[in-house]
Amino acid sequence: MSIIFTALAYLLVPALLIILCQKCRLLDKIGVVVLSFGLGITLSAGLDLPALLGEGQLSAIQMNLSV
């Protein structure tokens, strides 16, 4: 179940950021790229995904989604 949630998060979070930037003027001024990097840094500092999913599963998800 967590594998599906992680794969959906990898796909839907950037789409959600784009939609939010189109709706909110302040977020549009900050920019999608800056918000994506900030969110990624914040989540990586707060969550330990390899410990939650396992190193092999996380890298498999990332490889499948990037190809």
N, CA, C, O and CB atoms as a CASP TS submission, in Angstrom:
PFRMAT TS
TARGET T0000
AUTHOR 0000-0000-0000
METHOD Language model
MODEL 1
PARENT N/A
ATOM      1  N   MET     1       0.821  -1.194   0.000  1.00  0.00           N
ATOM      2  CA  MET     1       0.000   0.000   0.000  1.00  0.00           C
ATOM      3  C   MET     1       0.863   1.255   0.000  1.00  0.00           C
ATOM      4  O   MET     1       0.543   2.226  -0.685  1.00  0.00           O
ATOM      5  CB  MET     1      -0.933   0.000   1.201  1.00  0.00           C
ATOM      6  N   SER     2       1.954   1.244   0.760  1.00  0.00           N
ATOM      7  CA  SER     2       2.801   2.423   0.821  1.00  0.00           C
ATOM      8  C   SER     2       3.533   2.652  -0.498  1.00  0.00           C
ATOM      9  O   SER     2       3.896   3.785  -0.815  1.00  0.00           O
ATOM     10  CB  SER     2       3.801   2.292   1.957  1.00  0.00           C
ATOM     11  N   ILE     3       3.750   1.591  -1.266  1.00  0.00           N
ATOM     12  CA  ILE     3       4.393   1.739  -2.576  1.00  0.00           C
ATOM     13  C   ILE     3       3.470   2.511  -3.517  1.00  0.00           C
ATOM     14  O   ILE     3       3.918   3.394  -4.248  1.00  0.00           O
ATOM     15  CB  ILE     3       4.749   0.349  -3.179  1.00  0.00           C
ATOM     16  N   ILE     4       2.201   2.178  -3.495  1.00  0.00           N
ATOM     17  CA  ILE     4       1.228   2.872  -4.339  1.00  0.00           C
ATOM     18  C   ILE     4       1.117   4.333  -3.918  1.00  0.00           C
ATOM     19  O   ILE     4       1.073   5.222  -4.769  1.00  0.00           O
ATOM     20  CB  ILE     4      -0.154   2.182  -4.263  1.00  0.00           C
ATOM     21  N   PHE     5       1.073   4.584  -2.621  1.00  0.00           N
ATOM     22  CA  PHE     5       0.990   5.954  -2.119  1.00  0.00           C
ATOM     23  C   PHE     5       2.216   6.767  -2.529  1.00  0.00           C
ATOM     24  O   PHE     5       2.088   7.930  -2.912  1.00  0.00           O
ATOM     25  CB  PHE     5       0.844   5.954  -0.594  1.00  0.00           C
ATOM     26  N   THR     6       3.384   6.172  -2.452  1.00  0.00           N
ATOM     27  CA  THR     6       4.611   6.868  -2.827  1.00  0.00           C
ATOM     28  C   THR     6       4.629   7.179  -4.317  1.00  0.00           C
ATOM     29  O   THR     6       5.002   8.283  -4.713  1.00  0.00           O
ATOM     30  CB  THR     6       5.836   6.033  -2.449  1.00  0.00           C
ATOM     31  N   ALA     7       4.233   6.223  -5.142  1.00  0.00           N
ATOM     32  CA  ALA     7       4.209   6.449  -6.589  1.00  0.00           C
ATOM     33  C   ALA     7       3.206   7.537  -6.948  1.00  0.00           C
ATOM     34  O   ALA     7       3.494   8.386  -7.792  1.00  0.00           O
ATOM     35  CB  ALA     7       3.866   5.149  -7.333  1.00  0.00           C
ATOM     36  N   LEU     8       2.047   7.524  -6.326  1.00  0.00           N
ATOM     37  CA  LEU     8       1.056   8.571  -6.575  1.00  0.00           C
ATOM     38  C   LEU     8       1.551   9.928  -6.104  1.00  0.00           C
ATOM     39  O   LEU     8       1.303  10.938  -6.763  1.00  0.00           O
ATOM     40  CB  LEU     8      -0.259   8.231  -5.886  1.00  0.00           C
ATOM     41  N   ALA     9       2.242   9.966  -4.984  1.00  0.00           N
ATOM     42  CA  ALA     9       2.774  11.229  -4.480  1.00  0.00           C
ATOM     43  C   ALA     9       3.816  11.797  -5.438  1.00  0.00           C
ATOM     44  O   ALA     9       3.847  13.005  -5.676  1.00  0.00           O
ATOM     45  CB  ALA     9       3.385  11.037  -3.086  1.00  0.00           C
ATOM     46  N   TYR    10       4.673  10.931  -5.990  1.00  0.00           N
ATOM     47  CA  TYR    10       5.678  11.384  -6.959  1.00  0.00           C
ATOM     48  C   TYR    10       5.018  11.988  -8.192  1.00  0.00           C
ATOM     49  O   TYR    10       5.565  12.913  -8.793  1.00  0.00           O
ATOM     50  CB  TYR    10       6.590  10.221  -7.370  1.00  0.00           C
ATOM     51  N   LEU    11       3.859  11.482  -8.575  1.00  0.00           N
ATOM     52  CA  LEU    11       3.192  11.962  -9.778  1.00  0.00           C
ATOM     53  C   LEU    11       2.243  13.130  -9.519  1.00  0.00           C
ATOM     54  O   LEU    11       2.140  14.036 -10.346  1.00  0.00           O
ATOM     55  CB  LEU    11       2.435  10.837 -10.412  1.00  0.00           C
ATOM     56  N   LEU    12       1.555  13.119  -8.387  1.00  0.00           N
ATOM     57  CA  LEU    12       0.509  14.107  -8.154  1.00  0.00           C
ATOM     58  C   LEU    12       0.982  15.394  -7.485  1.00  0.00           C
ATOM     59  O   LEU    12       0.380  16.445  -7.701  1.00  0.00           O
ATOM     60  CB  LEU    12      -0.550  13.500  -7.326  1.00  0.00           C
ATOM     61  N   VAL    13       2.026  15.343  -6.695  1.00  0.00           N
ATOM     62  CA  VAL    13       2.493  16.555  -6.001  1.00  0.00           C
ATOM     63  C   VAL    13       2.948  17.625  -6.992  1.00  0.00           C
ATOM     64  O   VAL    13       2.566  18.783  -6.826  1.00  0.00           O
ATOM     65  CB  VAL    13       3.643  16.211  -5.042  1.00  0.00           C
ATOM     66  N   PRO    14       3.745  17.299  -8.013  1.00  0.00           N
ATOM     67  CA  PRO    14       4.096  18.354  -8.976  1.00  0.00           C
ATOM     68  C   PRO    14       2.880  18.916  -9.719  1.00  0.00           C
ATOM     69  O   PRO    14       2.809  20.118  -9.976  1.00  0.00           O
ATOM     70  CB  PRO    14       5.094  17.816  -9.983  1.00  0.00           C
ATOM     71  N   ALA    15       1.935  18.056 -10.060  1.00  0.00           N
ATOM     72  CA  ALA    15       0.722  18.528 -10.731  1.00  0.00           C
ATOM     73  C   ALA    15      -0.074  19.448  -9.812  1.00  0.00           C
ATOM     74  O   ALA    15      -0.614  20.460 -10.261  1.00  0.00           O
ATOM     75  CB  ALA    15      -0.148  17.338 -11.176  1.00  0.00           C
ATOM     76  N   LEU    16      -0.149  19.105  -8.542  1.00  0.00           N
ATOM     77  CA  LEU    16      -0.854  19.937  -7.572  1.00  0.00           C
ATOM     78  C   LEU    16      -0.167  21.288  -7.408  1.00  0.00           C
ATOM     79  O   LEU    16      -0.838  22.314  -7.300  1.00  0.00           O
ATOM     80  CB  LEU    16      -0.943  19.224  -6.222  1.00  0.00           C
ATOM     81  N   LEU    17       1.153  21.298  -7.388  1.00  0.00           N
ATOM     82  CA  LEU    17       1.883  22.565  -7.287  1.00  0.00           C
ATOM     83  C   LEU    17       1.631  23.454  -8.499  1.00  0.00           C
ATOM     84  O   LEU    17       1.490  24.668  -8.353  1.00  0.00           O
ATOM     85  CB  LEU    17       3.381  22.304  -7.139  1.00  0.00           C
ATOM     86  N   ILE    18       1.573  22.877  -9.679  1.00  0.00           N
ATOM     87  CA  ILE    18       1.293  23.651 -10.886  1.00  0.00           C
ATOM     88  C   ILE    18      -0.106  24.261 -10.814  1.00  0.00           C
ATOM     89  O   ILE    18      -0.292  25.434 -11.140  1.00  0.00           O
ATOM     90  CB  ILE    18       1.430  22.766 -12.143  1.00  0.00           C
ATOM     91  N   ILE    19      -1.082  23.470 -10.389  1.00  0.00           N
ATOM     92  CA  ILE    19      -2.452  23.966 -10.274  1.00  0.00           C
ATOM     93  C   ILE    19      -2.536  25.074  -9.229  1.00  0.00           C
ATOM     94  O   ILE    19      -3.193  26.091  -9.455  1.00  0.00           O
ATOM     95  CB  ILE    19      -3.412  22.820  -9.915  1.00  0.00           C
ATOM     96  N   LEU    20      -1.876  24.886  -8.086  1.00  0.00           N
ATOM     97  CA  LEU    20      -1.888  25.912  -7.053  1.00  0.00           C
ATOM     98  C   LEU    20      -1.235  27.202  -7.519  1.00  0.00           C
ATOM     99  O   LEU    20      -1.698  28.291  -7.180  1.00  0.00           O
ATOM    100  CB  LEU    20      -1.193  25.406  -5.813  1.00  0.00           C
ATOM    101  N   CYS    21      -0.165  27.089  -8.291  1.00  0.00           N
ATOM    102  CA  CYS    21       0.495  28.288  -8.817  1.00  0.00           C
ATOM    103  C   CYS    21      -0.379  29.011  -9.834  1.00  0.00           C
ATOM    104  O   CYS    21      -0.292  30.233  -9.956  1.00  0.00           O
ATOM    105  CB  CYS    21       1.832  27.918  -9.455  1.00  0.00           C
ATOM    106  N   GLN    22      -1.211  28.290 -10.560  1.00  0.00           N
ATOM    107  CA  GLN    22      -2.118  28.924 -11.496  1.00  0.00           C
ATOM    108  C   GLN    22      -3.257  29.637 -10.780  1.00  0.00           C
ATOM    109  O   GLN    22      -3.786  30.627 -11.284  1.00  0.00           O
ATOM    110  CB  GLN    22      -2.671  27.899 -12.459  1.00  0.00           C
ATOM    111  N   LYS    23      -3.635  29.138  -9.607  1.00  0.00           N
ATOM    112  CA  LYS    23      -4.761  29.708  -8.862  1.00  0.00           C
ATOM    113  C   LYS    23      -4.341  30.854  -7.947  1.00  0.00           C
ATOM    114  O   LYS    23      -5.082  31.825  -7.793  1.00  0.00           O
ATOM    115  CB  LYS    23      -5.433  28.630  -8.043  1.00  0.00           C
ATOM    116  N   CYS    24      -3.169  30.751  -7.343  1.00  0.00           N
ATOM    117  CA  CYS    24      -2.738  31.727  -6.337  1.00  0.00           C
ATOM    118  C   CYS    24      -1.605  32.585  -6.900  1.00  0.00           C
ATOM    119  O   CYS    24      -0.571  32.072  -7.327  1.00  0.00           O
ATOM    120  CB  CYS    24      -2.284  31.012  -5.031  1.00  0.00           C
ATOM    121  N   ARG    25      -1.818  33.863  -6.891  1.00  0.00           N
ATOM    122  CA  ARG    25      -0.851  34.785  -7.480  1.00  0.00           C
ATOM    123  C   ARG    25       0.473  34.799  -6.718  1.00  0.00           C
ATOM    124  O   ARG    25       1.539  34.883  -7.329  1.00  0.00           O
ATOM    125  CB  ARG    25      -1.431  36.184  -7.523  1.00  0.00           C
ATOM    126  N   LEU    26       0.413  34.717  -5.396  1.00  0.00           N
ATOM    127  CA  LEU    26       1.631  34.730  -4.589  1.00  0.00           C
ATOM    128  C   LEU    26       2.499  33.510  -4.883  1.00  0.00           C
ATOM    129  O   LEU    26       3.716  33.628  -5.024  1.00  0.00           O
ATOM    130  CB  LEU    26       1.282  34.780  -3.100  1.00  0.00           C
ATOM    131  N   LEU    27       1.875  32.348  -4.976  1.00  0.00           N
ATOM    132  CA  LEU    27       2.624  31.137  -5.297  1.00  0.00           C
ATOM    133  C   LEU    27       3.199  31.200  -6.706  1.00  0.00           C
ATOM    134  O   LEU    27       4.282  30.674  -6.962  1.00  0.00           O
ATOM    135  CB  LEU    27       1.732  29.908  -5.150  1.00  0.00           C
ATOM    136  N   ASP    28       2.474  31.842  -7.619  1.00  0.00           N
ATOM    137  CA  ASP    28       2.970  31.989  -8.975  1.00  0.00           C
ATOM    138  C   ASP    28       4.220  32.869  -9.014  1.00  0.00           C
ATOM    139  O   ASP    28       5.131  32.633  -9.808  1.00  0.00           O
ATOM    140  CB  ASP    28       1.883  32.573  -9.872  1.00  0.00           C
ATOM    141  N   LYS    29       4.253  33.875  -8.157  1.00  0.00           N
ATOM    142  CA  LYS    29       5.438  34.738  -8.100  1.00  0.00           C
ATOM    143  C   LYS    29       6.639  33.994  -7.529  1.00  0.00           C
ATOM    144  O   LYS    29       7.776  34.242  -7.932  1.00  0.00           O
ATOM    145  CB  LYS    29       5.150  35.984  -7.258  1.00  0.00           C
ATOM    146  N   ILE    30       6.391  33.087  -6.595  1.00  0.00           N
ATOM    147  CA  ILE    30       7.487  32.279  -6.039  1.00  0.00           C
ATOM    148  C   ILE    30       7.990  31.306  -7.093  1.00  0.00           C
ATOM    149  O   ILE    30       9.199  31.150  -7.266  1.00  0.00           O
ATOM    150  CB  ILE    30       7.027  31.511  -4.770  1.00  0.00           C
ATOM    151  N   GLY    31       7.086  30.659  -7.789  1.00  0.00           N
ATOM    152  CA  GLY    31       7.444  29.763  -8.879  1.00  0.00           C
ATOM    153  C   GLY    31       7.337  28.299  -8.507  1.00  0.00           C
ATOM    154  O   GLY    31       7.559  27.911  -7.360  1.00  0.00           O
ATOM    155  N   VAL    32       6.995  27.502  -9.494  1.00  0.00           N
ATOM    156  CA  VAL    32       6.807  26.071  -9.301  1.00  0.00           C
ATOM    157  C   VAL    32       8.121  25.389  -8.937  1.00  0.00           C
ATOM    158  O   VAL    32       8.153  24.508  -8.078  1.00  0.00           O
ATOM    159  CB  VAL    32       6.215  25.439 -10.558  1.00  0.00           C
ATOM    160  N   VAL    33       9.194  25.794  -9.588  1.00  0.00           N
ATOM    161  CA  VAL    33      10.483  25.135  -9.356  1.00  0.00           C
ATOM    162  C   VAL    33      10.974  25.397  -7.938  1.00  0.00           C
ATOM    163  O   VAL    33      11.445  24.481  -7.264  1.00  0.00           O
ATOM    164  CB  VAL    33      11.529  25.618 -10.377  1.00  0.00           C
ATOM    165  N   VAL    34      10.867  26.639  -7.485  1.00  0.00           N
ATOM    166  CA  VAL    34      11.313  26.976  -6.131  1.00  0.00           C
ATOM    167  C   VAL    34      10.455  26.251  -5.099  1.00  0.00           C
ATOM    168  O   VAL    34      10.973  25.741  -4.105  1.00  0.00           O
ATOM    169  CB  VAL    34      11.257  28.505  -5.900  1.00  0.00           C
ATOM    170  N   LEU    35       9.153  26.206  -5.332  1.00  0.00           N
ATOM    171  CA  LEU    35       8.266  25.493  -4.410  1.00  0.00           C
ATOM    172  C   LEU    35       8.565  23.994  -4.403  1.00  0.00           C
ATOM    173  O   LEU    35       8.522  23.362  -3.347  1.00  0.00           O
ATOM    174  CB  LEU    35       6.798  25.734  -4.790  1.00  0.00           C
ATOM    175  N   SER    36       8.865  23.427  -5.557  1.00  0.00           N
ATOM    176  CA  SER    36       9.186  22.000  -5.625  1.00  0.00           C
ATOM    177  C   SER    36      10.465  21.684  -4.860  1.00  0.00           C
ATOM    178  O   SER    36      10.523  20.718  -4.099  1.00  0.00           O
ATOM    179  CB  SER    36       9.324  21.553  -7.081  1.00  0.00           C
ATOM    180  N   PHE    37      11.484  22.503  -5.070  1.00  0.00           N
ATOM    181  CA  PHE    37      12.733  22.278  -4.347  1.00  0.00           C
ATOM    182  C   PHE    37      12.528  22.458  -2.841  1.00  0.00           C
ATOM    183  O   PHE    37      13.032  21.662  -2.048  1.00  0.00           O
ATOM    184  CB  PHE    37      13.826  23.235  -4.855  1.00  0.00           C
ATOM    185  N   GLY    38      11.797  23.489  -2.448  1.00  0.00           N
ATOM    186  CA  GLY    38      11.542  23.719  -1.026  1.00  0.00           C
ATOM    187  C   GLY    38      10.757  22.584  -0.392  1.00  0.00           C
ATOM    188  O   GLY    38      11.060  22.163   0.724  1.00  0.00           O
ATOM    189  N   LEU    39       9.759  22.092  -1.093  1.00  0.00           N
ATOM    190  CA  LEU    39       8.970  20.976  -0.578  1.00  0.00           C
ATOM    191  C   LEU    39       9.810  19.712  -0.484  1.00  0.00           C
ATOM    192  O   LEU    39       9.697  18.954   0.480  1.00  0.00           O
ATOM    193  CB  LEU    39       7.749  20.729  -1.464  1.00  0.00           C
ATOM    194  N   GLY    40      10.652  19.486  -1.484  1.00  0.00           N
ATOM    195  CA  GLY    40      11.519  18.316  -1.458  1.00  0.00           C
ATOM    196  C   GLY    40      12.516  18.350  -0.316  1.00  0.00           C
ATOM    197  O   GLY    40      12.751  17.338   0.343  1.00  0.00           O
ATOM    198  N   ILE    41      13.100  19.510  -0.085  1.00  0.00           N
ATOM    199  CA  ILE    41      14.051  19.655   1.023  1.00  0.00           C
ATOM    200  C   ILE    41      13.350  19.475   2.359  1.00  0.00           C
ATOM    201  O   ILE    41      13.876  18.822   3.260  1.00  0.00           O
ATOM    202  CB  ILE    41      14.740  21.028   0.969  1.00  0.00           C
ATOM    203  N   THR    42      12.162  20.055   2.487  1.00  0.00           N
ATOM    204  CA  THR    42      11.405  19.937   3.735  1.00  0.00           C
ATOM    205  C   THR    42      11.008  18.484   4.006  1.00  0.00           C
ATOM    206  O   THR    42      11.145  18.000   5.129  1.00  0.00           O
ATOM    207  CB  THR    42      10.152  20.824   3.685  1.00  0.00           C
ATOM    208  N   LEU    43      10.521  17.799   2.983  1.00  0.00           N
ATOM    209  CA  LEU    43      10.112  16.404   3.173  1.00  0.00           C
ATOM    210  C   LEU    43      11.298  15.488   3.432  1.00  0.00           C
ATOM    211  O   LEU    43      11.200  14.550   4.224  1.00  0.00           O
ATOM    212  CB  LEU    43       9.347  15.915   1.960  1.00  0.00           C
ATOM    213  N   SER    44      12.414  15.754   2.770  1.00  0.00           N
ATOM    214  CA  SER    44      13.574  14.897   3.010  1.00  0.00           C
ATOM    215  C   SER    44      14.160  15.104   4.402  1.00  0.00           C
ATOM    216  O   SER    44      14.751  14.188   4.974  1.00  0.00           O
ATOM    217  CB  SER    44      14.641  15.158   1.962  1.00  0.00           C
ATOM    218  N   ALA    45      13.997  16.295   4.941  1.00  0.00           N
ATOM    219  CA  ALA    45      14.468  16.543   6.304  1.00  0.00           C
ATOM    220  C   ALA    45      13.521  15.937   7.338  1.00  0.00           C
ATOM    221  O   ALA    45      13.951  15.549   8.425  1.00  0.00           O
ATOM    222  CB  ALA    45      14.616  18.047   6.549  1.00  0.00           C
ATOM    223  N   GLY    46      12.239  15.857   7.002  1.00  0.00           N
ATOM    224  CA  GLY    46      11.254  15.378   7.960  1.00  0.00           C
ATOM    225  C   GLY    46      10.925  13.900   7.868  1.00  0.00           C
ATOM    226  O   GLY    46      10.525  13.288   8.858  1.00  0.00           O
ATOM    227  N   LEU    47      11.089  13.318   6.682  1.00  0.00           N
ATOM    228  CA  LEU    47      10.740  11.909   6.483  1.00  0.00           C
ATOM    229  C   LEU    47      11.970  11.107   6.099  1.00  0.00           C
ATOM    230  O   LEU    47      12.869  11.603   5.419  1.00  0.00           O
ATOM    231  CB  LEU    47       9.653  11.763   5.405  1.00  0.00           C
ATOM    232  N   ASP    48      11.994   9.881   6.536  1.00  0.00           N
ATOM    233  CA  ASP    48      13.062   8.971   6.145  1.00  0.00           C
ATOM    234  C   ASP    48      12.427   7.869   5.300  1.00  0.00           C
ATOM    235  O   ASP    48      12.142   6.778   5.794  1.00  0.00           O
ATOM    236  CB  ASP    48      13.816   8.379   7.403  1.00  0.00           C
ATOM    237  N   LEU    49      12.207   8.172   4.004  1.00  0.00           N
ATOM    238  CA  LEU    49      11.523   7.238   3.121  1.00  0.00           C
ATOM    239  C   LEU    49      12.231   5.897   2.971  1.00  0.00           C
ATOM    240  O   LEU    49      11.551   4.871   2.945  1.00  0.00           O
ATOM    241  CB  LEU    49      11.360   7.856   1.781  1.00  0.00           C
ATOM    242  N   PRO    50      13.567   5.846   2.870  1.00  0.00           N
ATOM    243  CA  PRO    50      14.190   4.518   2.776  1.00  0.00           C
ATOM    244  C   PRO    50      13.908   3.645   3.998  1.00  0.00           C
ATOM    245  O   PRO    50      13.802   2.426   3.869  1.00  0.00           O
ATOM    246  CB  PRO    50      15.689   4.663   2.596  1.00  0.00           C
ATOM    247  N   ALA    51      13.787   4.246   5.173  1.00  0.00           N
ATOM    248  CA  ALA    51      13.478   3.457   6.365  1.00  0.00           C
ATOM    249  C   ALA    51      12.025   2.998   6.357  1.00  0.00           C
ATOM    250  O   ALA    51      11.711   1.913   6.845  1.00  0.00           O
ATOM    251  CB  ALA    51      13.767   4.268   7.633  1.00  0.00           C
ATOM    252  N   LEU    52      11.126   3.833   5.795  1.00  0.00           N
ATOM    253  CA  LEU    52       9.714   3.467   5.753  1.00  0.00           C
ATOM    254  C   LEU    52       9.419   2.393   4.713  1.00  0.00           C
ATOM    255  O   LEU    52       8.649   1.467   4.969  1.00  0.00           O
ATOM    256  CB  LEU    52       8.877   4.689   5.469  1.00  0.00           C
ATOM    257  N   LEU    53      10.035   2.520   3.540  1.00  0.00           N
ATOM    258  CA  LEU    53       9.717   1.615   2.440  1.00  0.00           C
ATOM    259  C   LEU    53      10.745   0.534   2.211  1.00  0.00           C
ATOM    260  O   LEU    53      10.427  -0.527   1.673  1.00  0.00           O
ATOM    261  CB  LEU    53       9.554   2.387   1.195  1.00  0.00           C
ATOM    262  N   GLY    54      11.944   0.784   2.605  1.00  0.00           N
ATOM    263  CA  GLY    54      13.039  -0.108   2.259  1.00  0.00           C
ATOM    264  C   GLY    54      13.798   0.479   1.081  1.00  0.00           C
ATOM    265  O   GLY    54      13.199   0.995   0.138  1.00  0.00           O
ATOM    266  N   GLU    55      15.097   0.396   1.141  1.00  0.00           N
ATOM    267  CA  GLU    55      15.954   1.024   0.122  1.00  0.00           C
ATOM    268  C   GLU    55      15.685   0.472  -1.275  1.00  0.00           C
ATOM    269  O   GLU    55      15.656   1.231  -2.244  1.00  0.00           O
ATOM    270  CB  GLU    55      17.426   0.821   0.477  1.00  0.00           C
ATOM    271  N   GLY    56      15.490  -0.829  -1.388  1.00  0.00           N
ATOM    272  CA  GLY    56      15.277  -1.446  -2.692  1.00  0.00           C
ATOM    273  C   GLY    56      13.959  -1.040  -3.324  1.00  0.00           C
ATOM    274  O   GLY    56      13.902  -0.783  -4.527  1.00  0.00           O
ATOM    275  N   GLN    57      12.905  -0.981  -2.533  1.00  0.00           N
ATOM    276  CA  GLN    57      11.598  -0.607  -3.060  1.00  0.00           C
ATOM    277  C   GLN    57      11.568   0.846  -3.499  1.00  0.00           C
ATOM    278  O   GLN    57      10.986   1.171  -4.534  1.00  0.00           O
ATOM    279  CB  GLN    57      10.520  -0.855  -2.020  1.00  0.00           C
ATOM    280  N   LEU    58      12.190   1.723  -2.722  1.00  0.00           N
ATOM    281  CA  LEU    58      12.197   3.138  -3.072  1.00  0.00           C
ATOM    282  C   LEU    58      12.960   3.382  -4.364  1.00  0.00           C
ATOM    283  O   LEU    58      12.494   4.135  -5.220  1.00  0.00           O
ATOM    284  CB  LEU    58      12.804   3.959  -1.945  1.00  0.00           C
ATOM    285  N   SER    59      14.112   2.769  -4.520  1.00  0.00           N
ATOM    286  CA  SER    59      14.874   2.960  -5.750  1.00  0.00           C
ATOM    287  C   SER    59      14.152   2.340  -6.946  1.00  0.00           C
ATOM    288  O   SER    59      14.252   2.859  -8.058  1.00  0.00           O
ATOM    289  CB  SER    59      16.276   2.354  -5.607  1.00  0.00           C
ATOM    290  N   ALA    60      13.431   1.244  -6.738  1.00  0.00           N
ATOM    291  CA  ALA    60      12.657   0.636  -7.831  1.00  0.00           C
ATOM    292  C   ALA    60      11.528   1.561  -8.285  1.00  0.00           C
ATOM    293  O   ALA    60      11.280   1.693  -9.484  1.00  0.00           O
ATOM    294  CB  ALA    60      12.076  -0.724  -7.390  1.00  0.00           C
ATOM    295  N   ILE    61      10.850   2.197  -7.342  1.00  0.00           N
ATOM    296  CA  ILE    61       9.796   3.146  -7.687  1.00  0.00           C
ATOM    297  C   ILE    61      10.367   4.316  -8.463  1.00  0.00           C
ATOM    298  O   ILE    61       9.811   4.722  -9.484  1.00  0.00           O
ATOM    299  CB  ILE    61       9.082   3.645  -6.428  1.00  0.00           C
ATOM    300  N   GLN    62      11.479   4.861  -7.983  1.00  0.00           N
ATOM    301  CA  GLN    62      12.092   6.003  -8.650  1.00  0.00           C
ATOM    302  C   GLN    62      12.561   5.645 -10.057  1.00  0.00           C
ATOM    303  O   GLN    62      12.396   6.439 -10.982  1.00  0.00           O
ATOM    304  CB  GLN    62      13.262   6.525  -7.828  1.00  0.00           C
ATOM    305  N   MET    63      13.137   4.473 -10.227  1.00  0.00           N
ATOM    306  CA  MET    63      13.608   4.062 -11.551  1.00  0.00           C
ATOM    307  C   MET    63      12.431   3.837 -12.510  1.00  0.00           C
ATOM    308  O   MET    63      12.507   4.225 -13.676  1.00  0.00           O
ATOM    309  CB  MET    63      14.456   2.780 -11.441  1.00  0.00           C
ATOM    310  N   ASN    64      11.360   3.222 -12.038  1.00  0.00           N
ATOM    311  CA  ASN    64      10.212   2.975 -12.897  1.00  0.00           C
ATOM    312  C   ASN    64       9.518   4.257 -13.323  1.00  0.00           C
ATOM    313  O   ASN    64       9.040   4.353 -14.453  1.00  0.00           O
ATOM    314  CB  ASN    64       9.232   2.079 -12.197  1.00  0.00           C
ATOM    315  N   LEU    65       9.457   5.239 -12.441  1.00  0.00           N
ATOM    316  CA  LEU    65       8.800   6.485 -12.770  1.00  0.00           C
ATOM    317  C   LEU    65       9.661   7.405 -13.629  1.00  0.00           C
ATOM    318  O   LEU    65       9.131   8.245 -14.356  1.00  0.00           O
ATOM    319  CB  LEU    65       8.409   7.190 -11.514  1.00  0.00           C
ATOM    320  N   SER    66      10.970   7.256 -13.555  1.00  0.00           N
ATOM    321  CA  SER    66      11.840   8.151 -14.322  1.00  0.00           C
ATOM    322  C   SER    66      12.106   7.655 -15.734  1.00  0.00           C
ATOM    323  O   SER    66      12.607   8.409 -16.568  1.00  0.00           O
ATOM    324  CB  SER    66      13.147   8.331 -13.603  1.00  0.00           C
ATOM    325  N   VAL    67      11.785   6.417 -16.010  1.00  0.00           N
ATOM    326  CA  VAL    67      12.062   5.860 -17.350  1.00  0.00           C
ATOM    327  C   VAL    67      10.924   6.165 -18.277  1.00  0.00           C
ATOM    328  O   VAL    67      10.962   5.785 -19.448  1.00  0.00           O
ATOM    329  CB  VAL    67      12.295   4.341 -17.289  1.00  0.00           C
TER
END
